[in-house]
Amino acid sequence: MQVLQLLLSLSILIAVHEFGHFIFAKLFRTRVEKFYLFFDFLFPFANVANFSLFKKKVGDTEYGIGWFPLGGYVQISGMIDEQMDKSVLKTAPQAWEFRSKPAWQRLLIMIGGILMNVVLGVLIYWMILMVWGKEYVPANALKYGVQCDSVALSMGLRNGDEIVSIDNEPVKSIDKIALKIIIDQTKSIQVRRDGKLIHIPVNEQNWSDILASAKRSFFVMPRTPIEVDSVIPHSFADDAGLRKGDRIVSVDSIKVFFFDEFQPAIMNYKGKENVGLRVLRSKDTVQLKTTVSLNGTLGFIRNIEKYVPIKTEKYSFSESIVQGTKNAIENVTMQIKQIKILFQVKDAHKQVGGFYTMYKAMPEEWDWRAFWSFTAFLSLVLAFMNFLPIPMLDGGYILFTLFEIITGIKVPERVMYYANQVGLFLLLALMIWANTDWLRN
């Protein structure tokens, strides 16, 4: 399911992006030789393993689906890119070629893909808010405060704290606290503990530690008692007689009430038999005996929803347009800040992710809301990344064209050709690094 969702999301984004280039090229009577979803060659080697799964030529354009599913492209006549035959540079530009068009038309052709991804991202955000609304966990509605991971604890946060504000800005939801601390380079967190307001200082090392643990831990989450929601059949918990609604209050002689207390307690008994459990069942106290797995598990699922209030905000059509646009702007702003973080936070470059990170972000069961949320987010990421002024990316062409419009001096085609080769090398290096995330994590 995760693979299928990722492939569908990427297919939509690639097709929409390339359609943006395609439609502007057609508008300005520029010949488009190919329009492909996925590559029909071993990217970036244009002449290696050339075959397609499907193709059909209509007019001057061959439409097809390639075999290499990590991208897609439109091949525009006279466009200087990695697929261009270098010998073409020796010939005069033809009327139907990209290089013969006025600078403003070339600029719009190159902006087309970025523009389509921005529009798609905004439209999806509108749809999500219209259909599902916005769900979040209110920070001020957690009866038992938050549970902290090891990084949060090392910073001075404590289990049971109520997070009130970050840099004195009130916290509405706990869902993206870690992201906000990193992106905004927070200096302090304000928490309410035992009725007192406490300031927790945050430093550069904390930013780095939160970022390093982001893919494997939670930083903070709602703190909940250990109440059984369901028992896995034939598990140790089932054999011990645990039932739905039971609340575990001790493991042998160790008193526990919250899950953050239960976890370390049960880990002391990994692989052991006849471990005592005391549970509250309705108004009764029941003594049970259980075996603990080698992983420190019993085989039950906690009731979290009972203790975690989820608020849903509904939006009308007009409200969804306003809020959806705000969400898109926040997304792009976050991308800009993340580039800054790469150079300012220690080891931030180690957290750059590729297809494996995207795959892990997908839910294990098909979830349309999660799918569209991810697709909207990724659409705006794709737009932003393509806007970067790196030769071979759309942003590189945009930069060259803007230079021509401002100065009146056209960048020589040979310069653009070799700049694209350098850009291709840089892009490949970045892709290789990003897609070793499964080794780094």
Phi, psi and omega in degrees: 000320180295317180295315181296318179296319180295315181296319179294317180299312180297322180298316178299313184293319179295312182299317181293317180298311182291329176297327177300315176296316184300313187292323178288324177298315179295321180301323182260021176055044175257131184289130174251114185281323181218146171226107186236132164272123189071166183268140174262029175205170179279091182304133010260018185268098190296340184249019181246131177054056183275100170201158183236158176278333179203142174203149178207130181264127176234114185065231180273355190249133173263119178261136183198172174239122181276177183263342185260103197273039182239039179161202179178174184194159164244134178259110184258129182304132175077008178271131185274101180218190186291344181265355187286137173287121185301332182294339180298332181298339181275350182260159179285142179300138178265159186299330183271358185273151178302317186289348179267352185279154177301155184303320183293328177288318177298323179297315181293324177299318182283328179285339185308315181295316179297315181300317181295322178292323177295313180299317180298315180301314180296315180299319180293319177300318177303312182298315181301314181293324179291317187277311187251340186077197182238122180256142175202163178260110182297131182294330184269007183246014180270110185302323184250014179074209184247155169259135186252145171274183186297326179293313179299319179296321180293336179281344181115355174288156181227148175302132182100349178296146170256116181282118187265313184204162176235121188052041178065014174260120185307139179265122180274318185226148178269358188299324186234035182296313182299316180298318180296319180299318182287307186297317183270001179049059184302145179256336180200154177238134179255125181233154173257121183226121182053038177082358182248145177271123184239138178260122178257113180290147179234132181238181184298323179295324177298317178303315181296318181294319179296317181296319182293330183263358189300327184276349182236354182220182191243351185064285171225149176212164180301136177275130185224151171294169180264084178252134183280126174266317177205155181246133179286125182304139176066017177272174176298322178297321179295315179297326181285341179097017175295143181231162174302131180097345177297142175241118181283128182240350173201150173242109192053241182265001183270118178284133177224149175227321181254160182297326179292342174271326181293319184305302181294330180294312183290332179294339177291345186243023180305128177077008183258154179253166176053043176276129183284136174234134172249126184233151172265122180236106190057243181258003184258155172254127185239135176261128180233161174238136183219162170259142180252131181294168178295341178268359180081033180237159179249324180112040174227160179250132183285154171268101181264321186302327181299330187250000182242101180288124178252121181261137178244124176260126180263149183231139172283178180301311182292322179294323180293327178295315180295309183291323178297320177295320177298318179300318180295317179296319178297322179298311181295320178299320179296321178297320179296317180295326181293324175299318178297318181298324181304328183261351186246335183256130182304131176063017180299327181298336180289344182264002177296127185245162179236220185294328179295317178297319178295319179300316181292336180284344181280143177293151182287337173248152183296124183223107186296322180296312179297320180299311182289327177297316179295318182295319178297314179300312183292328178299318179286327174297315179299319178298314181295314182298321180289340180278346179299137186283060178252125179308140183092326171284164178305322181298328177294314177297320180299318180297313179299318183290319177297322177300317180295317181295319184285317186264339185080006181252119180279131178294128181305142183299324179294323177298316179296321180300310182286331174297322178295325178295319177296315179300321178297318179298315180296318181295319178296318179299317179295318180295319179296315179297313182298324185267014166261015181298330179293336175276320182287340184239000000 
